[in-house]
Amino acid sequence: TNKRRELADSKYNERRSECEEALARLQKTLPISSLGDLDEEEFESTIDQIGDDTLIRRARHAVYENQRTLKAKAELEAGNLEAFGQLLNDSHHSLRYDYEVTGIELDTLVDAAQKQEGVLGARMTGAGFGGCAIALV
C-alpha cells in the first residue's frame, strides 16, 4: 500500500490487549489457556461471558482465524485450491470487520484482486494498518 504505519504498533498492541481481556473473561469459567483452544461452536456458545461487543469481535477473529488455518492446511493437502482461496477471502473479511486492522488502502487492493478473473482468494498479510496483500491465482 505504501502507507506509513505510524499508529500500527499502538493499535496492534490494543488488539492484543483486547484479546487477552476476552480470554481472561472466558477463563473465569473455562479451562482454556488461549483463544485457540476453542472451536467456532464452543466460542459462539460462550460469547455471553465476554459481554463487550468489541471484545467479542476481537476474540471471534482469533478463534475463527485459528480454525481457518487448520482448514487451510487440510484444503492444501487435499489440493482444493478453490476452498483454500475462499478461506483467504474469509480471513480478510474477519480482519476487516472483526479485528479492524485493514484500512481503505488494503481493502481496495484486496477487493480489486478478488474481482479479477483467475483469482481464487486474497487477503492482507502482516500486522495490518498498511502493508501488503496476497492473492492466490
N, C-alpha and C positions, 0 to 999 in steps of 0.2 A: 504493500500500500504506500510505502514511502512516508508513512505518517509517524511523526515523533510520538514516542510513548512516555511523555513526561510524568503522567499520573499512574502509569501502569503498575509500578511497584506498590503504591499505596492501595490502589483498587484491588490488585491481586491479593494482597495481604488481607484486605477486607473480606474478600470472598472466602479465603481460607478460614478466617475467624468465624464467619457466618456458618460454615460447615462444621467447625468444631463446636459451636454453640448448639447447633441442631443435634449433633452426636451426643453431647452432654445431656440434653433433654431426653433423648431416647434411652441413654444408658441408665436412667433412673428406674426403668422397668425391664430393659432388655439386656441380656448378657452378650453385648457386642463390643468389639474393640475398634471397629471402624465402620463407616457407612457402607463400605464394600462388603461387609458381612451380610447385608440384606439383598434379597432379590426384589423385583418390582412389586410383587404381590405382598410381601412382608412389609415393604415400605409403605405402600398405599394403605395397609390396614393399621398403621401406627402413626400416620401424619397428625392426628389429633394431639398426640403427645408433644409435638413440636410447637403447635399453636400459631406461631407467627408466619404470615404468608411468604414473606421474603426468605425466611429460613427454610421453609418447606420447599420453595423453588430451588434454592441453592443445593439442599440435600437431595432433592429429586434428580438434579443434574448429576451429582456424584454417583448416586445409586444406579441410575439408568445408564450412565456412561460406562460404568464398570460392567454392567450386563451387556451393553453393546460391544464392548471389547471382547468379551467371551464369545458372543455370537459371531463377531467378525472373524475370529480365529477359526471357528467351525466352518464358516462360509468359504473362507480362503482355502482351507484344507479340502473342502468338497468341490472347489473350482467354481463356485457360484458367484461370479463377479457382479451380477445384477443385484443380488441380495446384499453383497458387501457394499456396493455403491449406495444403496438405499440407507444402509447404516451410517455411511458418511453424511448423507443428507440429514438424517435424523439427528446426528451428533451436532451438526451446525445449528439446526433448529433449536436444540436444547441450549447450546452455548449462547445463542442469540436471545432467547426468551426466558430461560430459567436461570442461567448463570450470568447473563448480561455482560459479556466480555468482548463482543464483536465490534460494533461501531459501523457507521454508514459506509466507510470505505471497504471494509471486509465483506459486509453484507452485499454490497454492489458487485464486488468481484465474484463472490460465490453464486449469487443469483444469476449473473451473466454466464458463468461457467455451466451451471445446472441447465440452462436453456439451450446450450449448444448441442447439436446433433453429435452423437457418439460419446457424450459424457455420461457416465453411469452414476457419478456422485461427486460431491465436492464439499469441502468444509475448511474452516480456518485451521491453522496449526500454530502452536506456540502458546504463550501465556495470554494472548488477546490484546485488545485495545490498540490494534495496529498490527503490522507484521505481514504474514504470508497466508496464502490459501493453497490447498492442493486439490487436484481433480483427478479422478480415475477415468481414463479414456480407453 
